Amino acid sequence: MAGRHDQDLPEVTTCRRPIAHRTRTSEHRSMRPTLREFFEPLNIAGLITIAAVTLSFGFEADGGVLRWWLLGGFAGLFIAYDWIKGHAVLRDAALCVQAALALWLVYLEPRAGTAPVLLVMLVAHAAMCWRPAVVLAFGVAINVGLYLTLDAVGVRRQWLMVVIYASFQAFSALVAYYARNAERTRDALALVNADLLATRALLADSARDAERLRVARELHDVAGHKLTAMKLNLRALAGDPALAERSEVRIAQQLSSELLDDIRSVVQALRDTRGLDLHTALRALAAPLPRPALALDIAADATVTDPALAETLLRVVQEALTNTARHTDADTLHVRLAREGEALLLRIEDNGQRAARLREGNGLSGMRERIAAAHGRLDIDLTPHGALRLTARIPA
């Protein structure tokens, strides 16, 4: 199957590049933020906002250094978000600390009137990671804090400032919410598209194998039958004393025998299928996921000709990819398919870590059901390093 792996994988027309060709990009190496991720437009906009607030405070010597420490802490937590966004507790704590720092800055710099802008940015940030109800409660809490802070420093008509900034916060939260939904929709469509590409690859291979088998049968049943009849007739002619010595008869006999052998060789070659191209289908499935990267190893003798069995293997690996992306910090999923006697051996192992106790959810239960339907067996355990290991044996 090695020759088939070099072919181009199915292409997604909505992307700038074929989706299955994106399996070796930097996105699949680790979850650590890169400089390219740090300088995304939203991050740049946030840093510009913080810089503008800093400039609005001025640099008078009597202004105190505490405000610079507070601004530095706020900016540091904002920059550190890419490192802690995968840890919900740290992320939520950082947002709460940023809210406290922003309110403290409002208390220290009431005359500038720009510190509440940090709260607008903070609500937008919260809307990217929290549910709308939680964001609403967070917004109410910080606006109550803003009102009390402005009242404490003697700002007149503080309620009007709170209403103005609350409207900005609502606008930023809605924009962030719809941007978040757009990203989720895009990712969901990419996964569905990859699923369709993988299924299409299997169906195309299955259709080619079916057509190859049909042609082999036609050659064997029609051409082979008629050539056999011709060979028998030529043998009868060669038995006639009047024609036995003629070279034309001997040449016709020889050609008919060679042609019949050639037909049999072609039929045998057409029947010797190389199996369905699982490599392309699995690569197409893994392509849209930023992690884990798929390390695929399919043995040369691990051929699959049954579309139903190929579909089972495809769905098991797909579920393993999804579980690894959702529940672990693994950046690589190793998948090996080999033949073991009369069965196929599928081994799946990631390089992440889990808790000592393994709880089977709907995903793992679905894997068991699929493999059991194929008369196979699935074993699930943890490696010494805490990585999940799946071993499936399926008769084939």
Secondary structure, 3 states (H helix, E strand, C coil): CHHHHCCCCCCCCCCCCCHHHHHHCHHHCCCCCCHHHHCCHHHHHHHHHHHHHHHHHCCCHHHCCHHHHHHHHHHHHHHCHHHHCCCHHHHHHHHHHHHHHHHHHHHHCCCCCCCHHHHHHHHHHHHCCCCHHHHHHHHHHHHHHHHHHHHHCCCCCHHHHHHHHHHHHHHHHHHHHHHHHHHHHHHHHHHHHHHHHHHHHHHHHHHHHHHHHHHHHHHHHHHHHHHHHHHHHHHHHHCCCCCCCCHHHHHHHHHHHHHHHHHHHHHHHHHCCCCCCHHHHHHHHHCCCCCCEEEEEECCCCCCCCHHHHHHHHHHHHHHHHHHHHHCCCCEEEEEEEEECCEEEEEEEECCCCCCCCCCCHHHHHHHHHHHHCCCEEEEEECCCCCEEEEEEEEC
